[in-house]
Amino acid sequence: MKYSLVIFDLDGTLLNTIGDLAASVDYVMRSRNLPEHSDAEYRQMVGGGIKRLVERALPAALAADESYVEDCVTQFRRYYVDNIDRHTVPYEGMPELLEELQQRGVKLAVASNKFQHGTERLIAKFFGSIDFVAIEGNREGAPLKPDPKIVNDILLRAGVEPSQAVMVGDSGIDIRTAAAAGIDSIGVAWGFRFADELRDAGATRVAPTIDTLREYL
């Protein structure tokens, strides 16, 4: 099926951001004499927003302390905002795919659990030539994925029926978001998770490569 609207996740789907996320959390951990983690470990921690990432990185006793977590989140944000694009790069072939879809008249959008300013900043840097109908990140008072509100808002703004839209993402969170909003989903296997997680979450299709994703879209 060819879709009228394609909604992309950001981290692990459009961009490989794990290096900058890992470096920023490690900065917080190191400054507090806490254990740091590998990129592979961080790949399993991301996806639920900054607070959840920090909670997962902290030792359990500290993660249960709300005020301590908030202090760490504030520290993370300050560092990450200044270092958000040092290691981040688009996945190979993704800029070209977005250009092709735009030329075909497909509407494009971003739905991320990354904070709004960071989402907009990365999209502007790496995909500035793409006219997205919506760039939705985490904002105060707005629920995170897998709550379907972010997708429902995009559908309304784009003027597209759910049957004509698809969510593309690298995690079970993205797949569940799509299901909750009543749209198709394509899991991408090059991101931070694994194909089995995407299938188990109920992805309509799983794309192992950019070329396969192109065929599905």
LUMMI-844372 format. One record per residue: x, y, z of N, C-alpha, C, O, CB in turn. Coordinates in steps of 0.001 Angstrom, whole numbers, plus 500000, padded with zeros to 6 digits. Atoms other than C-alpha are relative to their C-alpha. Glycine has a CB too. Layout:
XYZXYZXYZXYZXYZ ...
***
This chain:
500836498804500000500000500000500000500872501247500000501921501268500643499054500005501215 499325498705499986501128503572499305499197500945500888497970501002500801500155500580498551 500643499174498978500378506075502059500032501479499614500913501931498883500684499794501357 500055498555500208499366509739501980500801500756501044501253501876500801498564500476500016 499274499381498897501070510495505302500909498973500647500469497880501004499025500597501040 499046500864499303504202508955506797500513500763501220501080501848501092501189499567499053 499577499391498741504931509745510466501226499251500492501165498051500758498852499974501070 498740500616499607508530509091511471500318500270501470500135501384501963501133500510499116 499299499807498745510021508531514879501338500668499662501752500675498503500202498631500773 498741499301500246513295510461515309501213499145500375501941498676499499500030501308500779 498814500718499518515909508687517469499919498525499617498961497839499973500143500147501533 499975501407500384516851505324515982499242499706498727499223498566498262499447499171501096 500763500183501239514695505875512893500528500920498911501028500455497887498502500262500238 499420499030500928515691509070511095501481500242500295502310500337499390499231501321500069 498643499639499578518833509771513113500573498989500968499862498444501813500010501376500635 499282500783498995521418507731514953500521500981501052501560501614500860501181499161499355 499698499020498950521527509810518141500633499370501232500865500061502223498741500727500402 499607500698498775522836507186520556501310500536500565501485500556501783500128498509499733 498722499508499513526347508648520755499854501224500887500484501306501941500898500321498843 500186498780499209525188512044522016499147499748501236499393500347502283499360501087499147 500796500351498818522549510572524335500876499304501038500824499631502223498809499093499607 499126500739499090525099508179525831501021500923500655501245500847501864500716498872499253 498992499095499452527747510877526242499395500935501038500051501267502026500650500813498881 500636499068499076525274513168527995499616499326501313499784499909502384498769500613499356 500322500713498764524050510545530463501292499643500731501365499759501954499166498720499703 498727500335499357527620509423531103500611501214500694501251501076501737500983499439498971 499528498774499353528511513031531881499351500162501377500018500490502359499696501232499116 500719499907498724525837513051534585500495498926500965500758499211502134498474499860499779 499554501096499144526904509657535922501411500267500541501685500081501727499968498671499223 498601499770499618530585510586535956500118501116501039500914501016501972500841500348498762 499936498871499071529983513879537762499508499626501388499787500331502357499185501162499466 500560500437498723528197511957540529500654498704500491500167498072501428498490499805499870 499274501226499629530676509051540756499109498763499925499154497890500791500572500133501411 500897501134500233528088506630539402500477499223498775501199499774497943498529500481499809 499537500816501132528639503768536919499494500533498661498334500926498536499549498554500177 500400499658501363528609504652533230499559498729499281499683497628499816501163500699499231 500552501137500738527098502409530550500535499997498567501059501000498081498448500047500000 499586500133501397527904501143527066498883500493499075497733500625499493500366498526499675 501016499606500983526124502301523898498937498922499852497754499226499702500650500286498640 500959501106500126524526498847523668498982500031501135497797499773500920500735498647499987 500922499902498861523047499290527143499068501192499825497877501101500125500781500125501328 500850498821500186521797502768526300498935499771498935497853500354499009500850501206499626 501006500285501032520014501426523228498742499373500603497642499546500079500586499068498929 501140500620499342517786499456525582499300500952500973498197500665501440500448498754500735 500568499046499034517155502487527823499196501113499341498311501692499972501106500611500826 500635498854500647516011505053525253498602499647499502498228498479499399500860500498498838 501315500195500608512539505560523841498856500566500813497785500830500267499763498555499780 501090499522499156510508506797526790500156501432500455499474501860501387499874499132501186 499750498635499590511814510362527007501212500085500923501729499071501392498773500576500684 498778499783499237514685511890528941499888499475501427500813498832501923500342501473500023 500133500428498605513340511198532415500130498491500130500824498006501024498660500456500572 499916501454499941512901507492531731501414499524499696501884498559500299499010499369499024 498615500352500314516381507325530190500880500169501236501673499288501567500535500868498836 499194499749498804517922508876533296499659498996501095500556498467501750499781501439500510 500401500968498980515901506638535612500618498635499736501089497976500663498478499882500055 499464501319500342517057503534533765501518499943500167502076498882500447499624499637498568 498544499969499878520690504644533883500456500025501453501559499578501766500555501205499272 499626499870498591520677505318537631499886498668500741499088497816500349499125501050500682 500243501132499103521100502661540328498578500071500546498035501160500730501028499984501163 501424500078499645517655501501541486499628500895501179498584501547501156499632498571500323 500333499207498812517790503225544875499910501487499670499037502190500180501041499773501102 500026498588500384518571506597543314498864500293499019498274501372499049501340500405499383 501085499815500964516051506112540503498647500136500687497707500691500118499965498837499021 501260499901499248513344505838543167499847501338500714498788501635501267499912498876501015 500015498689499333514239509293544535499628501059498961500457501444498136501398500325500665 500525499094501026512097511725542514500825501282499890501130501723498783498548500348500303 499259498739500054514022514863543469501406499787499430501921500642498709500088500629501402 498670500304500538517371513213542683499920499817498482500770500312497742500587498725500671 500186500210501440516084512111539279499819501341499300500420501574498252498781499079499727 500237498702500626514855515624538510501281500817499916501511501504498921498938500775500771 498709499306500041518267517069539418500868499460498865501525500221498154500736499853501348 499218500625501072519908514585537053499456500386498622500226500636497695499997498469500159 500622499617501269517426515402534277500389501427499635500716501705498481498461499866500081 499616498611500247518168519118534632501457500082499549501789500815498618499784500852501264 498579500024500357521898518424534489500198499425498601500989499945497814500799499181501026 499950500621501327521417516147531460499600501012498932500300501168497931499075498761499939 500507499057500996519397518785529601501025501089499682501253501417498517498700500636500491 499023498929500218522012521500530105501150499513499125501573500204498198500540500519501344 498882500538500770524778519286528762499558499597498596500248499889497619500615498801500722 500444500530501283522758517689525972499667501115499017499986501007497833498790499100500194 500340498889500881521455520974524575501257500580499362501232500981498199499243501090500773 498739499454500522525060522147524157500766499001499141501691499387498426500879500452501145 499229501049500691526228518827522665499095499058499219499425497885499044500831499199501006 501050500858500549523143517525520870500363499368498655499799498340498280498736500793499846 499717500477501364524728517026517438501479499717499750501935499788498609499517501018498996 498570500286500182528379516143518041500229498665499297501119498551498454500713499998501350 499831501338500570527991512479517104498789499557499166498859498553498457500248498994501114 501243500390500674524455512377515681500122500146498483500662501132497981498826500846500517 499999499980501467524063511539511977498712499355499490498136498511500177501254499258499429 501125500712500609521191510564509669500419498589499623501581498346499295499478500755498758 499710501332500524520961506900508815500202500090498486499517500846497796498852499000500349 499636499935501416522467506281505393498786499770499111498071498780499266501087498972499678 501111500105500931519917506859502649498725500680500463497799500840499668499718498581499738 501233499407499494517331508537504876499722501391499403498580501653499023500067500097501512 500314498712500634517726512113503546499462499846498585498534500551498187501230500874499973 500453500226501371517317510814500006498580499439499964497779499817499109500954499049499279 501351500570499953514238508780500949498970501082500306497911501120499680499921498879501054 500942498930499667512559511798502530499782500920498802498657501342498535500507500809501207 500134499155501193513275513871499427499108499327498961498259499978498353501385500305499394 500808500737500977511768511156497208498521500023500386497654500264499547500493498545499881 501391500004499543508625510924499323499377501378499830498226501496499407499912499555501470 500521498642500147508233514696499332499696500317498546498676500934498241500992501015500560 500212499756501423508604514835495554498781499259499470498129499709498527501229499594499212 501195500760500387505885512188495256498718500610500542497624500180500176500117498571500480 501183499372499431503543514424497234499520499364501290498430499674501772498905499970499012 500347500626498726503535512264500366500230501013501124501274501664501165500839498698500237 499831499131498841502980514279503546500874499300501037500746498097501266498625500385500611 499040500557499047505704513793506156499875500714501337499603501913501399501444500116499459 500071499438498654505713514297509922500960499255500912501415498157500589498557499931500556 499137500601498984507840513557512990499234499946501316498612500926501726501332500802500160 500616500182498676506511512164516287501048499377500907501380498201500763498699499099499926 498885500438499173509195511891518955499699500220501474498917501101501834501278500735499607 500047499764498556509474511538522725501152500887500470501265501177501661500032498673500748 498957499036499660512530513823522601499342501359500250498309501667499655501078500095498862 500574498693499705511892517301524023499879500835498729500686500704497809500852500737501041 500380499302501223510374519695521487501153500804499390501394500720498186498836500919500281 498921499167500533513305522095521151501086499147499359501588499479498285500602500867501108 498981500875500558515772519265520610499551499347498704500333499219497763500374498940501000 500560500600501211513510517601518056500063500980498840500524500634497753498551499553500237 500019498988501054513095520803516071501424500360499547501677500553498358499265501262500490 498619499627500329516812521621516244500661498950499112501335499295498141500822500192501283 499392501057500801517895518237514878499363499897498617500059499691497623499886498667500720 500676500056501300515285518217512136500470501153499114500721500964497924498460500050500178 499557498837500785516314521732511053501417499796499468501716500184498338499938501282500855 498609500193500430519985520738510887500141498938498925500844499139497935500859499628501181 499747501138500883519706517402509123498982499841498876499273499204497864500030498750500805 501046500167501021516452517648507147499322501338499700498102501416499564498946498961500465 500543498654500173516052521386506574499251500210498698498439501130498601501097500988500083 500671499826501292514883520944502984498632499315499941497911499440498951500880499461498892 501271500743499980511896518799504004498921500857500650499120501406501734500152498647500760 501127499209499493508558520555504498499059499077500785498032498640500264499234500712498824 500830500865499165507145518478507367498686500704500352498671501897500653500758499598501286 501291499412499619503447519018508057499911500187501510499129501004501995498840499117499510 499972499869498543504197518568511770501307499426500521501788498403500033498781499284500655 498832500506499279507243518158514010499632500012501467499675501056502119501300500859499717 500546500097498652505964516903517346500987499292500927501335498131500711498654499257499984 499176500582498961508216516323520340499285500040501332498086500311501395501330500721500093 500579499987498659507652516107524072499881501436500494500864502178500527500853499156500977 500272498672499463506054519251525485499328499866501358498685498857501645499116500821499031 500590500020498667504943520109529001498486499795499906497789500498499175500324501307500755 501427500279499976501520518651529688499525499048498924498375498610498953499258501258499880 500385500912501084501531516453526568500460498587500341501587498408500802500607500458498639 499599501376499695501548512658527000501043499488499017501093499913497863498784499081499987 498987500622500843504423510616525644499403498825499224498392498253499630501193499530500851 500326501279500627504134507812523127500248498896501028501209498990501792500851499766498693 500961500473501002502597505206523198498592500591500089497686500095499418499894498540500103 501289499310500065499690507527524026499790500484498560500714501046497972499942501204501022 500208499681501420498093508129520586499773501477499708499630501847498542498838499230499488 500343498593500231497485511874521086500929500644498982500470501402498128500051500779501309 499050499378500913500652512857519228499681499650498549499795500498497664501424499570500344 500368500423501362499568510846516173498653500588499608498483501043498477499956498457499895 501319499426500297495954512004516393500103501472499640499417501943498732499061499825501193 499805498585500311497108515621516432500598500183498610500210501093497877500900500655501047 499378499909501324499266515035513360498985499679498907498942500369497888501207499048499902 501026500352500983496422513343511474499056501170499763498693501473498626499208498770500462 500908498863500108494177516303512220500656501150499244500031501766498381499557500465501390 499299498898500655496783518843511130500219499707498514500126500599497671501347500261500691 499734500373501395497558516914507948498725499823499186498769499834497956500808498721499952 501251500241500705493902516334507099499957498654499311499433498516498205499768501076498997 499887501344500579494545512637506516499263499007500888499357499072502114501493499584499833 500702501040499264492369509683507517501000498949500507502036498730499879498917499341499107 499092501022499470493969506961509688500347498905498997501464498389499008499394499375501216 499753501079500957493631504432506877501053500370498961501566499492498267498711499626499303 499037499543500996495980506556504723501362500326500616502249500839499934499456501218499281 498778499599499293498724506983507339500745498788500545500164497727500773499664500965501143 499171501053499429501600504905508659501020500637500932501505501741500684500704499168498886 498954499592499065503982505236511602501232499154499740501140497930499649499528499859501481 498738500697500212507638504345511010500872500226501222501171501369501568500715500489498700 499201499847498794509724503637514102500822498766500294500647497716499675499116500314501173 499045501080499723512409501468515641499705499245501285500472498356501654501388500556500068 500255500641498705510770500396518919498546499558500129497668499981499376500356500954501144 501357500425499697507742498659520339499112501152500399497902501099500180500010498976501089 500774498811499635506649502049521686499362500615498762498188500984498792500893501038500714 500541499431501237506222503347518132498891499128499428497877499633498947501110500175498965 500992500925500551504321500252517066498704500074500813497611500077500247500551498550499988 501195499904499147501955500479520042499307501347499833498083501432499928500373499787501474 500592498685500255501438504185519374499134499955498754498008500451498743501094501072499848 500753500115501247500361503422515833498718499203500207497652499593499729500859499342498916 501181500836499761498005500676516990498938500767500772497751500675500462500388498727500764 500948499240499188496422502960519580499294501078499181498154501442499470500717500635501186 500584498968500847495828505583516874499251499416498803498632500156498038501082500939499518 500718500652501083494415503039514430500641500153498640499953500172497619498631500522499942 499307499902501285497102503403511766500992498847499860501342498188500839500728501367499869 498996501030500260499546500989510131501345500397500614501569501556500962500151499763498481 498662499726499468503109500680511398501035499200499234500784498072498808500074499671501506 498845500682500576506466499799509888501140500123500996501564501230501328500393500599498599 498856499990499108509243498807512248501277499952499196501382499186498238499939498831500979 498708500003500695512785499566511127501028499309500883501153499611502070500459501452499647 499116500875499231515425497073512183501420500537500121502293499852500655500036498637499371 498642499449499903518451499384511910500176500898501224501257501454501415500334500787498740 499952499050498903517652501388515057500526499438501294501474498653501304498666500544500230 499497500315498668518058500917518788499449498694500553499914498226501592499671501116500942 500589501239499523515943497776519150500242498879498991501118498979498132498493500181500257 499817501163500861515578494422517398498695499661499290497610500016499749500500498793500815 501171500336500809513228493053514753498974499196500786497771499372500593500423499223498767 500936500817499224511729490550517201499090500864500857497898500581500974500758499013500881 500833499101499185510538493372519478498925500659499147497786500818499585500867501079500681 500945499331500890508881495078516527498887499047499576497717499428499543500723500551498764 501017500984500386507113491918515399499101499661501179497882499582501034500660498723499457 500782500338498809506031491042518934499022501114500360497941500853500887500930499720501184 500872498866499691504565494536519315498861500126498995497908500871499223500806501291500030 501090500008500972502434493917516213500218500880498793499250501339498186498758500409500660 499720499171501173504193495880513462499324499425498757499338498214498539501517500116499772 500615500437501250502313495739510159501054499370499093500809498347498454499309501186499285 498852500524500736505690495211508471501266500370500757501268501280501586500039500552498539 498688499659499457509351495197509472500959500174498822501073499302497960500517498895501004 499067499694501085511928496822507191501433499856500495501849500605501379499758501427499450 498612500163499567515515495574507576500939501048499413502016501287499961500489498630499628 499143499022500667516917498230505211499160501184499521497931501124499472500754499349498808 500666498836500578516123501665503800499314499631498683498211500103498408501010501140499777 500595500389501278515479500079500400498689499248500202497734499436499448500977499139499202 501242500715499708512887497759501917498927500981500458497768500865500058500232498915501075 500963498981499561511225500716503643499463500773498807498268501061498742500648500968501010 500426499282501200511120502539500322498928499198499259497935499763498800501208500276499072 500982500856500689509265499579498777498652500035500727497600500068500089500521498537499907 501244500019499221506707499589501614499241501317499913498017501348500043500302499684501453 500641498686500023506042503309501284499600500436498602499049501523498429500917501027500599 
***
